Amino acid sequence: MRLIRTLLFAGVLAGPLFGGAYFLHYTNRSAPYAPAPEKFDLTALPEKTLTFFVSDDGPSGYGANDGYLSVLAQVRQAAQAWDGVPGSDLRVAFGGQFTPDTPQNGPGAQVVFEDLPPGVYGYGGPVSSGGLNTAGASPFFPINLSKMHISRDLTQPPGPSFTDSFYLVMVHEMGHALGLQHTFTSSVMSTVATRATSVRQPISADDIAGLAGLYPVKTTVAGTGSISGRILFSDTGQGVHMASVVAIRGGAPAVSALTLPDGTFQIDSIPPGQYFVYAHALPPTADIVNPKDPDGKDVAPSGSFGTLIYPGTRDFLQASPIAVMAGKVTKDINLSVTPKASANIYAVSIYSFFGNNAVHPGRFNSTNTKGTVVASGAGLGSNGNAADGLGVQAIGGAVSVSAVRPYTANGYTYLALDLRSNPMGGGGPQHLVFTTSGDLYVLPSAFELVAADAPAVSSVANNADGTVAIAATGLTERSQIYFDGVPARSQSIDVADGTASATPPPGNAGQPAVVTIYNPDGQNSLFAQSGSPLTYTYPDAGPTPVTVQPATLPGASEATIDVTGVNTHFAAGDTSVGFGSSDIFVRKIFVLSPTHLLVNVAIPAAAARAATEVTVMTGFEEVVLPLAFRIAAPVPGKPVPYPRLFNAVTWQQGTYPGAVMTLYGSNLQADGSTPIVSFNGQAAPVVYSSPGQINLIVPSQLPTGPAMLVVQNGSDMSFPVAINIDPPAPVITAVAVNGREVTVSLTGFPADAHPANVTARVGGVSLPATRVTAESGVTRVSLSLNANVPAGDQPLVVYVDGRSSTQATLTVSP
């Protein structure tokens, strides 16, 4: 995207330009532009977490083997996809059901069901935003409420809800609700025509970059780089507004950004490597909300132009690759583009056929050497003929297009693309380039190059122990068995035998659940069995009544709610609890048994006084208690302890017997008296107190697990809050350094810790464990220092499953 071949690298990544696909406002009228996106204010969200609630006025029609519980489960799965995105500070949670007329004052997100026009699966985005917020590093308009609007009739697409297409619509619309607009890289935020993600990989690199740019973490994200530049019209020299600029390489997802009114852009969060960069105009099907000017008026995209590849060519063979380096910005990647009336080719989809079932995006099994996929889209051809001069080629050397064969079906013209695979080429997403004498169209992730056929389920049978026996073809060691879109609780797979045993998630009596096998390459058993899937029917386990106590709490409170059930199957990580309002935040769920929960909740002082419904959901096992919980007026002077303690010496989390810990909150001390703090009724010595802070010593005889903490401030008593009592923190006993390789020895560290669950922080930089070994009570964790670790004496802490060790000092050589 520029005519000069010299590439400039900035020393560090710059701040975000907000050139991504966001709901933007321009706060000034000339360059350099100061864009402000609409996004949620993380300081207004408890623990930076946005909770999605689903309307209890659900869909009106379902197909076979479908139902509301499956819909809820897919929304929950979608929330998990957006939760914890690398580089994003936003957390996303599922809150169960809500009654649409429930008053609530906190920022929130909702899923509602409506009658939508044919062909419209759903839509989403902010519906209420506040005024410009300039308190942080970058200005923004805080979202008060976002909604996902989903078709009420699930007998039509995107239904049924157990399919991957429905799930990906949920992920897509949830992305809109978070503040993302459409992209053109076949990511989950692309329109359905080009979207190419899967259940096993629901979001792509472009989606990650988009959310990380909107809600960036404060610390530098190691391992990615950026590309910046400017797109200008060749005839006027004016900047092109809302051009889509894409960084792409063979066998990997593309990453993109949109240009500002002066044509400038910056693509962030790009994995290091060699990339081609191209710019294209928004297609007629873009469906993007225009940015607003300072007066609230639309700032429309510039006119259409011909797609161009850096440094100014329409031929990828003549294009210059761009080097992306971790922590660097490759600058001055500029292009001068030629205006044109409109795009000729757009909205192209690639299909494969499994029997009579068309699957998008297509799959090509490279072990067959030859294969065919089908292309459909605007401008590819008409009346059974390909467009004049049409050529199709693949980017990279993994696949080649050997022939293009147009044909007609149902009155439409399609292209059969004959493919050949290169045995030395890699797998993954394959990009296609369509050219005519007057147009160039790039389709990222047009199809997937796979190394095996899709799986298929041949039988499903109930075992006496409650597990399900499954016979299937195409199983791998990494196959995942799903029941109606929810992963099995546990599974074992015998690849050689073609059999598997799985424990289904809990469900309600008589509920049919479609059994689907998803492989890591994105293929699943519904490719060939969507018309006749095999199902598992849940047995009758009896009624599942649930009670919650207390059923009323005031605003401005932190408390633990006791939840008890009968015939329930509560499980850590699988059970969610919601209270039907964004004003009630679930901080933590402690699973004491399959029938007993402790739920820490927070209610702000400004919470609406209202009765709400309670949802307790495990798998598909759902209990809804209408109007079962009430928010009352705040109680002045009542102590409110924050249910998370910090080590007063090391400032780390992890509450263990004998530790000196700091407790924060409000009204913790009244009238200068010394507060009384107890854990399960055992008094904790208080060494310092003020209305907002107490330093205390955790009683030495407390067992591990949740303990109920209560504060008596001298005039009133807090509600009990559950605090997890941990074993003592692992102790770093030695640190050995060999060049950039470090071995940390620890005692009190889990001997069976998996390296994937172990990390370390050195000088503020997070590092994964490369190896974990244990011998004679000492665990050794191996690390490799990367270039982001600063030189000199640096603090070192090791983490396992969120628990931190004691701190040591590591001397890092330059």
C-alpha positions in Angstrom: 0.0 0.0 0.0 2.5 2.5 -0.9 4.7 3.3 -3.9 8.0 3.6 -2.0 9.7 0.3 -1.2 11.5 1.4 2.0 9.7 0.0 5.1 9.9 1.9 8.3 9.6 0.2 11.7 8.6 2.1 14.8 10.3 1.1 18.1 7.1 0.2 19.9 3.5 -0.2 19.1 1.5 3.0 19.0 -1.8 3.6 20.6 -4.9 2.4 18.7 -6.2 4.5 15.8 -9.6 2.9 16.1 -9.6 2.2 12.4 -11.1 -1.2 13.0 -14.7 -2.0 12.3 -16.4 -0.2 15.2 -19.4 2.0 15.9 -17.3 5.2 15.6 -17.8 8.9 16.2 -15.3 11.5 14.9 -14.8 14.1 17.6 -13.1 16.6 15.3 -13.5 17.6 11.6 -10.0 17.4 10.2 -6.8 15.3 10.3 -5.4 14.0 12.5 -8.8 12.5 13.4 -9.8 11.6 16.9 -12.2 8.7 16.6 -14.2 7.6 19.6 -15.9 4.2 19.5 -19.0 3.1 21.3 -18.0 0.5 23.8 -18.7 -0.6 27.4 -17.0 1.3 30.1 -14.9 -1.3 31.9 -14.8 0.8 35.1 -18.7 0.6 35.2 -18.7 -3.2 34.7 -18.1 -5.3 37.9 -14.8 -7.1 37.4 -14.8 -5.7 33.8 -17.5 -8.3 33.0 -20.4 -7.9 30.7 -23.3 -10.3 31.4 -25.7 -11.4 28.7 -29.3 -12.2 29.7 -31.8 -14.0 27.4 -35.4 -13.0 27.2 -37.8 -15.6 28.7 -40.1 -14.8 25.8 -38.3 -17.2 23.6 -38.7 -18.4 20.0 -42.2 -19.3 18.8 -41.3 -22.2 16.5 -38.8 -25.0 16.6 -37.8 -27.8 14.2 -37.4 -31.5 15.2 -35.1 -32.2 18.1 -34.9 -28.5 19.0 -36.0 -26.4 21.9 -35.4 -23.3 24.1 -32.8 -25.1 26.4 -30.6 -25.6 23.4 -30.9 -21.9 22.5 -29.9 -20.9 26.0 -26.9 -23.3 25.8 -25.7 -21.8 22.5 -25.9 -18.3 23.9 -23.8 -19.5 26.9 -21.3 -21.1 24.5 -21.1 -17.9 22.5 -20.3 -15.9 25.7 -17.5 -18.3 26.4 -16.1 -17.7 23.0 -15.7 -14.0 23.6 -14.6 -14.3 27.2 -10.9 -14.1 27.7 -9.9 -13.1 24.1 -6.1 -12.5 24.1 -5.3 -8.8 24.4 -8.8 -7.9 25.5 -9.5 -6.6 29.0 -13.3 -7.3 28.6 -14.8 -10.4 30.2 -18.1 -11.9 29.0 -20.6 -14.0 31.0 -23.9 -15.7 30.6 -26.6 -14.7 33.1 -29.6 -16.9 32.2 -33.0 -15.6 31.6 -34.7 -12.2 32.3 -38.1 -10.8 32.0 -38.1 -8.0 29.4 -39.9 -5.4 31.6 -37.5 -5.8 34.6 -36.2 -2.4 35.7 -32.4 -2.2 35.7 -29.9 0.6 35.8 -26.5 -0.9 35.2 -24.9 -1.3 31.7 -26.0 -4.6 30.2 -26.6 -6.8 27.2 -29.7 -8.7 26.2 -30.9 -11.4 23.8 -34.4 -10.9 22.5 -36.5 -12.8 19.9 -38.5 -11.1 17.1 -40.3 -11.7 13.9 -37.6 -10.8 11.3 -37.9 -10.5 7.5 -37.1 -13.6 5.5 -33.3 -14.1 5.1 -32.5 -12.0 8.2 -31.1 -14.3 10.8 -30.5 -11.6 13.4 -29.0 -8.2 14.1 -27.3 -6.6 17.1 -25.4 -3.7 18.5 -25.6 -0.8 20.9 -29.1 0.6 21.5 -28.3 3.2 24.2 -25.0 5.0 24.8 -24.0 7.9 27.0 -22.0 11.1 26.3 -18.4 11.3 25.3 -16.1 9.9 28.0 -12.6 11.5 28.0 -11.4 10.1 31.4 -9.1 7.4 30.0 -6.3 7.3 27.5 -8.7 7.2 24.5 -12.1 8.9 24.3 -15.2 6.7 23.8 -19.0 6.7 24.1 -20.1 4.3 26.9 -22.7 1.8 25.9 -25.6 1.5 28.4 -27.4 -1.3 26.7 -26.7 -3.6 23.8 -29.1 -6.1 22.3 -29.0 -9.2 20.1 -32.2 -9.6 18.0 -32.7 -13.2 16.9 -35.4 -14.6 14.6 -38.3 -16.0 16.5 -39.0 -18.7 14.0 -36.3 -21.4 14.3 -38.0 -23.7 11.9 -36.1 -21.5 9.4 -32.4 -20.6 9.2 -30.4 -20.1 11.3 -32.3 -22.8 13.1 -32.2 -25.4 14.4 -30.3 -24.2 17.4 -28.0 -27.3 17.7 -26.2 -26.6 14.4 -22.9 -24.8 14.0 -24.6 -22.2 11.8 -26.9 -21.1 14.6 -24.1 -21.0 17.1 -22.0 -18.9 14.8 -24.9 -16.5 14.4 -25.0 -16.1 18.2 -21.2 -15.4 18.3 -21.6 -13.0 15.4 -24.5 -11.0 16.9 -22.8 -11.0 20.3 -19.8 -9.4 18.7 -22.0 -6.6 17.4 -23.4 -6.2 20.9 -19.8 -5.8 22.2 -19.2 -3.0 19.7 -17.8 -4.7 16.6 -19.1 -4.2 13.1 -18.7 -6.3 9.9 -15.3 -7.2 8.6 -14.4 -8.7 5.2 -11.8 -11.4 6.2 -14.2 -14.4 6.5 -14.0 -13.9 10.3 -17.0 -14.5 12.6 -17.7 -10.8 12.2 -18.0 -11.2 8.4 -21.5 -11.6 6.9 -22.8 -15.1 6.6 -21.9 -15.3 2.9 -18.2 -15.3 3.6 -18.0 -16.3 7.3 -15.6 -19.2 7.7 -15.2 -19.9 11.4 -16.3 -23.1 13.1 -17.5 -24.4 16.5 -14.0 -25.5 17.4 -12.5 -22.2 16.3 -15.4 -19.7 16.5 -13.4 -16.5 16.3 -10.4 -15.8 14.1 -7.4 -13.5 14.2 -9.4 -10.5 12.9 -12.0 -10.9 15.6 -9.3 -11.1 18.2 -7.6 -8.0 16.8 -11.0 -6.2 16.8 -11.9 -6.9 20.4 -8.4 -6.3 21.6 -8.3 -2.9 19.9 -11.6 -1.9 21.4 -10.9 -3.1 25.0 -7.0 -3.2 25.1 -5.2 -4.6 28.1 -3.0 -2.0 29.8 0.2 -4.0 29.4 1.8 -4.6 26.0 0.6 -7.8 24.3 3.8 -9.7 23.3 4.0 -11.6 20.1 2.1 -9.4 17.6 2.9 -6.5 15.4 1.2 -3.8 13.3 1.0 -2.3 9.8 0.1 1.3 9.2 -0.2 3.5 6.1 -2.6 5.5 4.0 -5.0 4.9 1.1 -5.4 7.8 -1.4 -7.4 8.3 -4.6 -5.1 8.4 -7.6 -7.0 11.2 -9.3 -7.5 13.7 -6.4 -4.9 12.6 -3.8 -7.7 12.7 -1.2 -7.8 10.0 1.5 -10.2 7.1 1.1 -12.6 6.8 4.0 -13.6 3.3 5.1 -11.5 1.4 2.8 -10.9 -2.1 4.1 -7.2 -2.8 4.3 -6.2 -6.5 4.8 -3.0 -8.3 5.8 -3.0 -11.8 4.4 -0.7 -14.8 4.1 -1.1 -18.4 3.0 -2.6 -20.9 5.4 -3.6 -18.4 8.1 -6.5 -16.1 8.8 -6.4 -12.5 7.6 -6.4 -9.4 9.8 -7.9 -6.0 8.7 -8.7 -2.4 9.6 -10.8 0.4 8.1 -9.4 3.7 7.1 -10.2 7.0 8.7 -11.5 10.0 6.6 -7.9 11.0 5.7 -7.2 7.5 4.5 -4.9 6.5 7.3 -5.1 3.1 8.9 -3.4 0.8 11.4 -3.8 -3.0 11.5 -2.9 -4.3 15.0 -2.5 -7.7 16.6 -0.9 -9.3 13.6 1.1 -12.5 14.3 4.7 -12.1 13.0 5.5 -13.2 9.5 5.4 -12.2 5.8 2.1 -10.7 4.6 0.6 -9.3 1.5 -1.5 -6.2 2.0 -4.4 -5.1 -0.2 -7.1 -2.5 0.0 -10.7 -2.9 -1.3 -13.8 -0.8 -1.2 -16.8 -1.8 0.9 -19.0 -4.1 -1.0 -22.7 -3.4 -1.5 -23.5 -6.0 1.1 -21.3 -4.4 3.8 -24.2 -3.4 6.0 -22.0 -1.1 8.2 -23.3 1.7 10.4 -21.6 4.9 9.3 -19.4 6.8 11.7 -20.9 10.1 13.1 -19.4 13.6 12.9 -19.3 16.0 15.9 -22.9 17.0 15.0 -24.1 13.4 15.0 -24.5 13.2 11.2 -23.3 10.3 9.1 -19.8 10.3 7.6 -20.3 8.1 4.6 -17.6 5.9 3.0 -15.7 7.3 0.0 -16.8 6.0 -3.4 -15.8 2.6 -4.8 -12.4 1.8 -6.2 -10.5 -1.0 -7.7 -8.8 -3.5 -5.3 -5.1 -3.0 -5.2 -2.2 -5.0 -3.7 0.9 -3.4 -2.2 3.0 -1.8 -3.7 0.4 -1.0 -6.4 -0.5 -4.1 -8.4 -3.5 -6.3 -9.2 -1.3 -9.4 -9.4 -0.2 -11.2 -6.3 2.8 -12.6 -8.1 4.0 -9.0 -8.5 3.2 -8.0 -4.9 5.8 -7.2 -2.3 5.4 -9.1 1.0 5.5 -7.0 4.2 7.5 -8.2 7.2 5.5 -8.0 10.5 7.7 -8.1 13.6 6.5 -8.6 17.2 6.2 -5.3 19.1 6.8 -3.2 15.9 4.8 -1.1 13.5 5.6 -1.5 9.8 4.9 2.0 8.6 4.2 3.9 5.4 2.4 1.0 3.6 0.6 3.4 1.3 -1.5 2.8 -1.9 -2.9 5.0 -4.6 -6.2 3.5 -5.8 -8.3 4.2 -8.9 -12.0 5.2 -8.5 -14.6 3.0 -10.1 -18.4 3.0 -10.3 -19.0 -0.1 -8.2 -17.6 -3.5 -7.2 -18.3 -6.2 -9.9 -17.6 -9.3 -7.7 -18.6 -9.6 -4.1 -20.3 -11.8 -1.5 -18.6 -15.0 -2.8 -19.2 -18.2 -0.9 -17.4 -21.5 -1.4 -19.2 -24.8 -0.8 -18.5 -28.5 -0.7 -21.2 -31.1 -1.0 -21.6 -34.0 1.4 -24.3 -36.0 -0.3 -26.9 -33.4 -1.0 -25.9 -31.1 1.8 -23.9 -28.0 0.8 -21.4 -27.0 3.5 -19.9 -23.6 3.7 -17.0 -22.9 3.8 -15.9 -25.7 1.6 -13.5 -28.4 2.6 -10.9 -30.1 0.3 -9.3 -33.3 1.5 -5.6 -33.0 0.4 -5.1 -36.8 0.6 -7.3 -37.1 -2.4 -4.9 -34.9 -4.5 -7.8 -33.7 -6.7 -11.1 -32.3 -5.7 -13.8 -29.8 -6.5 -15.5 -26.9 -4.6 -18.3 -24.7 -5.8 -18.3 -20.9 -5.9 -21.4 -18.7 -5.7 -21.5 -14.9 -5.6 -22.3 -11.7 -7.4 -20.4 -11.0 -10.6 -19.0 -14.5 -11.1 -21.1 -15.3 -14.2 -24.6 -15.5 -15.6 -26.7 -17.7 -17.9 -24.4 -20.6 -17.3 -21.3 -18.7 -18.4 -18.4 -17.4 -16.3 -17.8 -13.6 -16.3 -15.7 -12.4 -19.2 -12.0 -13.1 -18.6 -12.6 -14.6 -15.2 -9.6 -16.2 -13.6 -9.3 -17.9 -10.2 -6.1 -18.6 -8.3 -5.1 -19.6 -4.7 -2.7 -17.6 -2.5 0.3 -19.8 -1.4 1.5 -23.0 -2.7 -0.7 -25.5 -0.9 -3.5 -25.6 -3.6 -3.9 -24.7 -7.2 -7.0 -24.2 -9.3 -6.8 -26.4 -12.4 -10.1 -25.5 -14.0 -13.1 -23.3 -13.7 -16.4 -24.9 -14.9 -19.5 -22.8 -14.9 -22.9 -24.5 -14.7 -26.6 -23.6 -14.0 -28.8 -24.9 -11.1 -32.1 -23.6 -10.0 -31.8 -20.6 -12.3 -28.4 -19.5 -10.9 -24.9 -19.7 -12.3 -22.3 -21.4 -10.2 -18.6 -22.2 -10.7 -17.1 -25.6 -10.1 -13.5 -25.1 -9.2 -11.3 -28.1 -9.7 -8.4 -28.2 -7.2 -5.1 -29.9 -7.0 -3.2 -30.1 -3.7 0.5 -29.8 -3.3 1.9 -32.6 -1.1 4.5 -30.2 0.3 2.0 -27.5 1.0 0.5 -26.7 4.4 -3.1 -27.1 5.5 -5.6 -24.6 7.0 -7.5 -21.8 5.4 -7.0 -21.3 1.7 -7.5 -17.9 0.1 -8.8 -17.4 -3.4 -8.3 -14.5 -5.8 -11.0 -13.8 -8.5 -9.9 -11.6 -11.4 -11.5 -10.2 -14.5 -10.3 -7.5 -16.9 -11.8 -4.9 -14.7 -12.0 -6.3 -11.2 -10.0 -8.1 -8.5 -11.7 -9.8 -5.6 -9.9 -11.6 -2.7 -11.8 -14.1 -0.6 -9.8 -14.9 2.6 -10.4 -18.4 4.1 -12.4 -19.4 1.0 -12.2 -23.1 2.0 -10.3 -25.3 4.4 -7.6 -27.7 3.3 -8.0 -30.8 5.5 -6.2 -34.1 5.8 -9.2 -36.4 6.4 -12.9 -36.9 5.7 -15.5 -35.5 8.0 -16.7 -37.7 10.9 -20.0 -39.5 10.9 -22.0 -41.0 13.8 -23.3 -44.5 13.1 -24.9 -45.4 16.4 -25.8 -44.0 19.8 -26.7 -46.2 22.8 -27.2 -45.7 26.5 -24.8 -47.4 29.0 -25.9 -48.6 32.4 -23.6 -46.1 34.1 -25.2 -43.1 32.5 -22.6 -42.6 29.8 -23.4 -42.8 26.1 -21.8 -45.3 23.8 -21.1 -43.9 20.3 -19.8 -45.6 17.2 -18.5 -43.3 14.5 -16.1 -43.0 11.6 -13.5 -40.2 11.3 -12.7 -40.1 15.0 -9.4 -38.6 16.1 -7.8 -38.3 19.5 -8.8 -34.7 19.6 -12.4 -35.2 18.5 -14.9 -33.5 20.7 -18.4 -35.0 21.3 -21.2 -32.5 21.6 -24.8 -32.9 22.8 -27.0 -30.2 21.2 -24.1 -27.9 20.9 -22.7 -28.4 24.4 -19.5 -30.5 24.9 -19.7 -33.7 26.8 -18.7 -33.5 30.4 -16.1 -36.2 29.8 -15.2 -38.6 27.0 -12.9 -41.4 26.0 -12.2 -42.2 22.4 -10.8 -45.4 20.8 -9.7 -44.3 17.3 -8.8 -47.7 16.1 -12.2 -49.2 17.1 -14.2 -46.2 16.0 -16.0 -46.0 19.3 -16.3 -43.5 22.1 -17.9 -43.2 25.5 -19.2 -39.8 26.6 -20.9 -38.4 29.7 -23.6 -36.0 28.5 -24.2 -32.7 30.2 -27.2 -32.8 32.5 -30.6 -32.3 30.9 -34.3 -32.4 31.5 -36.4 -35.5 31.3 -37.4 -36.5 27.7 -35.2 -33.8 26.1 -33.7 -35.1 22.8 -30.1 -34.0 22.2 -28.4 -34.3 18.8 -25.1 -36.1 19.1 -22.4 -34.4 17.0 -18.7 -35.1 16.6 -16.5 -32.0 16.0 -13.0 -32.5 14.8 -10.2 -30.0 15.3 -10.0 -29.3 11.5 -13.5 -27.7 11.8 -15.4 -30.6 10.2 -18.3 -32.2 12.0 -20.7 -35.1 11.7 -23.6 -33.0 10.6 -21.9 -32.3 7.3 -23.4 -35.5 6.0 -26.1 -36.1 8.6 -27.9 -32.8 9.0 -31.1 -34.3 7.7 -31.1 -37.3 10.0 -28.9 -36.8 13.0 -28.7 -39.3 15.8 -30.0 -38.3 19.2 -29.7 -39.1 22.9 -32.9 -38.8 25.0 -32.5 -37.7 28.6 -34.0 -40.1 31.2 -36.4 -39.0 33.9 -34.4 -38.1 37.0 -37.3 -36.6 38.9 -38.2 -32.9 39.6 -35.3 -30.5 40.4 -36.7 -27.9 42.8 -34.2 -25.1 43.9 -34.3 -22.6 46.7 -32.2 -19.5 47.3 -31.5 -17.8 50.6 -31.6 -14.9 51.3 -34.2 -14.0 48.7 -33.8 -10.2 49.3 -30.7 -8.0 49.5 -30.3 -4.3 49.6 -28.5 -2.2 47.1 -24.8 -1.4 48.0 -24.2 -4.9 49.2 -21.9 -7.9 48.8 -23.3 -11.2 50.0 -23.3 -14.9 49.6 -26.6 -16.6 48.5 -27.1 -20.2 49.4 -28.6 -22.3 46.6 -29.9 -25.8 47.3 -31.4 -28.2 44.9 -32.9 -31.7 44.7 -31.9 -34.1 41.9 -29.6 -31.4 40.5 -26.2 -31.9 39.0 -24.2 -28.8 39.9 -20.6 -28.9 38.8 -17.7 -26.4 38.9 -17.3 -24.6 35.6 -20.6 -26.1 34.2 -23.2 -24.4 36.5 -24.3 -20.8 35.9 -26.5 -18.7 38.2 -28.2 -15.5 37.1 -30.6 -13.1 38.7 -32.3 -11.6 35.7 -30.8 -8.1 35.9 -27.6 -6.3 35.1 -27.8 -4.8 38.5 -26.9 -8.1 40.2 -23.5 -9.4 39.4 -22.4 -13.0 40.2 -18.8 -12.7 41.4 -18.1 -16.4 42.1 -19.9 -19.7 42.4 -18.6 -22.3 44.9 -19.9 -25.8 44.1 -20.1 -27.7 47.5 -22.0 -30.7 46.0 -24.2 -31.6 43.1 -27.1 -30.1 45.1 -25.5 -27.2 47.0 -24.0 -23.9 45.8 -22.6 -20.7 47.4 -23.0 -17.7 45.1 -21.2 -14.4 45.8 -23.1 -11.5 44.4 -22.6 -7.7 44.2 -25.4 -5.2 44.0 -24.5 -1.5 43.5 -26.1 1.3 45.4 -27.8 2.6 42.2 -29.5 -0.7 41.5 -33.2 -0.5 40.5 -35.5 -1.7 43.2 -37.1 -4.7 41.5 -38.1 -8.3 41.7 -36.1 -10.5 39.4 -36.2 -14.1 38.2 -33.4 -16.5 39.2 -31.9 -19.0 36.7 -29.8 -21.9 37.7 -28.4 -23.8 34.7 -26.1 -26.8 34.4 -25.7 -28.1 30.9 -29.4 -28.3 29.8 -30.7 -28.7 33.3 -32.4 -25.4 34.0 -34.4 -24.2 36.9 -36.1 -20.8 36.6 -37.7 -19.1 39.7 -39.9 -16.2 38.5 -39.7 -13.1 40.7 -37.8 -15.1 43.3 -35.3 -12.4 44.2 -35.8 -8.8 45.3 -33.5 -5.8 45.4 -34.3 -3.5 48.4 -33.1 0.0 49.3 -29.5 0.3 50.6 -28.9 0.1 54.4 -26.9 3.2 55.5 -23.8 2.3 57.5 -23.9 -1.4 56.9 -20.4 -2.8 56.4 -19.7 -4.1 52.9 -16.6 -6.3 52.6 -15.2 -6.9 49.1 -14.9 -10.7 48.9 -11.3 -10.9 47.7 -8.3 -10.5 50.0 -4.8 -9.5 49.1 -1.6 -10.5 50.8 -0.5 -7.5 52.8 3.2 -8.4 52.3 3.5 -9.6 48.7 0.3 -8.0 47.3 -0.7 -11.3 45.7 -4.0 -13.1 45.9 -4.4 -16.4 47.7 -5.8 -16.5 51.2 -4.2 -19.2 53.4 -4.1 -19.8 57.2 -1.7 -17.6 59.1 -1.3 -15.1 56.2 -1.5 -11.4 56.8 -4.2 -10.2 54.4 -5.8 -6.9 53.4 -9.6 -6.7 53.2 -11.2 -3.7 51.3 -14.7 -2.5 51.4 -16.9 0.3 52.8 -18.2 1.1 56.3 -15.7 -1.5 57.7 -15.1 0.6 60.8 -17.7 2.7 62.6 -17.0 5.5 65.1 -13.3 4.6 65.5 -14.0 1.2 67.1 -12.0 -1.8 66.2 -14.0 -4.1 63.9 -14.4 -7.8 64.5 -13.7 -10.1 61.5 -14.5 -13.8 61.6 -14.1 -16.8 59.2 -16.6 -19.5 59.9 -17.1 -18.0 63.3 -13.4 -18.0 64.1 -12.1 -14.5 65.0 -9.3 -13.1 62.9 -6.8 -10.8 64.7 -7.1 -7.3 63.3 -3.8 -5.4 63.0 -5.1 -2.3 61.2 -8.5 -0.9 60.4 -10.2 2.0 58.8 -13.6 2.5 57.1 -12.2 1.3 53.8 -9.5 -1.3 54.8 -8.8 -3.9 57.4 -5.4 -5.8 57.7 -6.0 -9.1 59.4 -4.4 -12.5 60.2 -6.2 -15.5 58.8 -7.0 -18.0 61.6 -4.4 -20.8 61.5 -6.8 -23.7 61.9 -9.1 -22.9 58.9 -9.5 -25.8 56.5 -9.1 -25.2 52.8 -12.2 -24.4 50.8 -14.9 -21.7 51.2 -15.2 -19.9 54.5 -17.9 -17.4 55.4 -16.4 -14.0 56.3 -18.4 -11.6 58.4 -17.4 -8.1 59.5 -18.9 -6.4 62.6 -18.0 -2.7 62.3 -19.0 -1.7 65.8 -22.6 -0.8 64.9 -23.8 -3.3 62.3 -22.9 -6.6 60.8 -22.1 -7.4 57.2 -23.8 -10.0 55.1 -21.6 -13.2 55.0 -19.4 -13.5 52.0 -17.6 -16.7 50.9 -13.8 -16.5 50.8 -11.8 -19.4 49.4 -9.1 -20.6 51.8 -6.1 -21.9 49.8 -3.1 -24.0 50.8 -0.1 -21.9 51.6 1.5 -20.3 48.5 4.2 -22.3 46.7 7.6 -21.1 47.7 10.4 -20.4 45.2 13.5 -22.0 46.6 16.0 -21.6 43.7 16.3 -20.0 40.3 18.8 -21.4 37.8 19.7 -19.4 34.6 21.3 -20.8 31.5 21.3 -18.1 28.8 17.7 -17.3 28.1 16.5 -20.6 29.7 15.4 -20.4 33.3 14.5 -23.2 35.7 12.5 -22.3 38.9 12.4 -24.7 41.8 9.4 -24.6 44.1 8.0 -26.4 47.1 4.3 -26.7 47.8 3.6 -26.7 44.1 1.3 -29.3 42.5 3.4 -32.2 41.3 0.9 -33.1 38.6 0.6 -29.5 37.2 0.2 -29.5 33.4 2.5 -27.0 31.7 -0.5 -25.5 29.9 -1.8 -24.4 33.3 1.5 -22.9 34.5 2.7 -19.4 33.7 5.3 -17.0 35.1 5.7 -13.3 35.1 9.1 -11.8 34.9 9.4 -8.0 34.9 5.7 -7.8 34.1 5.9 -10.0 31.0 3.8 -13.2 31.0 5.7 -16.4 29.9 4.3 -19.9 29.4 6.0 -22.9 31.1 7.9 -25.0 28.6 8.2 -28.0 31.0 7.1 -29.0 34.5 8.8 -31.8 36.4 8.6 -33.0 40.0 10.9 -35.0 42.3 11.3 -35.5 46.0 8.8 -32.7 46.9 10.4 -30.1 44.6 8.7 -29.0 41.4 10.9 -27.5 38.6 9.3 -25.1 36.1 11.2 -24.3 32.9 10.8 -21.0 31.1 12.3 -19.3 28.0 12.8 -15.6 28.3 11.7 -13.7 25.2 12.8 -10.3 23.9 10.1 -8.4 25.8 11.6 -9.3 29.2 13.5 -6.2 30.5 17.1 -6.5 31.6 18.2 -6.1 35.1 16.8 -7.4 38.4 13.2 -8.4 37.8 10.5 -9.8 40.0 9.6 -13.4 39.3 6.3 -15.1 40.2 5.0 -18.5 39.1 1.3 -19.2 38.6 -0.7 -22.4 38.5 -4.4 -22.4 37.8 -4.5 -18.8 38.9 -2.6 -19.3 42.2 0.6 -17.4 42.7 3.9 -18.4 44.3 6.0 -16.3 46.5 8.1 -13.7 44.7 11.8 -14.1 43.8 14.3 -11.9 42.0 15.7 -12.9 38.6 18.7 -11.1 37.1 18.1 -10.8 33.3 21.1 -10.2 31.1 20.8 -7.6 28.3 
